[in-house]
């Protein structure tokens, strides 16, 4: 863990306390999500926290592996434990109680933090004659792709067009490209990075019509709803299902207070 702390401090400018508070990465040992113990020893019994650490980590791993939006792995999420009330009795803090609770906490905090969907992106390198470059631009524009560079290949009449295109838009891309260039363009693609899908996946005001592509601003909602339908899950994601009754009552009370202050 010391090497991890030093890496986070030097590479990502984390402060020493946060870098030394890492409990786990997930899903798996080297996943793209991290769990931190950000509690203070004066407010939380660290001995009890260490007693339930393994169970909390298992709940975090479960939540990171099966996210609440589409039952897919989470990515680039940092979870901080800022407070905890752990029972003194060992029977009341077993894995059967802590693991599902930790998972629900991960889900509820994730959904209340303006979550977004991410999609993989290909780096595409296209070889083409100079007179076909405009056609390539048009094909990429229709598939949410964008060109980063177009350079002539020294000693040849060929141009190299470098571009990024979302993986979901790449199906049939090569066929489409050759059709619009009369077979003169050739493409090679390789995974490059992940990017945020435009739109809010929890925006219920978006209307998705059958057999009609969603507008770019509503893609996240479409990408969220359709996999949930395919997997037999409820269409809407509700954070309330991950709260217990006292927490729901407390949130309702806070909303009422905020509403009263707004009226005044």
Secondary structure, 3 states (H helix, E strand, C coil): CHHHHHHHHHHHCCCHHHHCCEEEEECCCCCCEEEEECCCCCCCCHHHHHHCHHHHHHHHHHHHHCCCCCCCCCCCCEEEECCCCCCCCHHHHCHHHHHHHHHHHHHHHHHCCCCCCEEEEEEEEEEEEHHHHHHHHHHHHHCCCEEEEEEECCCCCEEEEEEEEEHHHCCCHHHHHHHHCCCCCEEEEEEEEEEECCCCCCCCCCCCCCCCCCCHHHHHHHHHHHHHHHCCCCCCCCHHHHCCHHHHHHHHHHHHHHHHHHHC
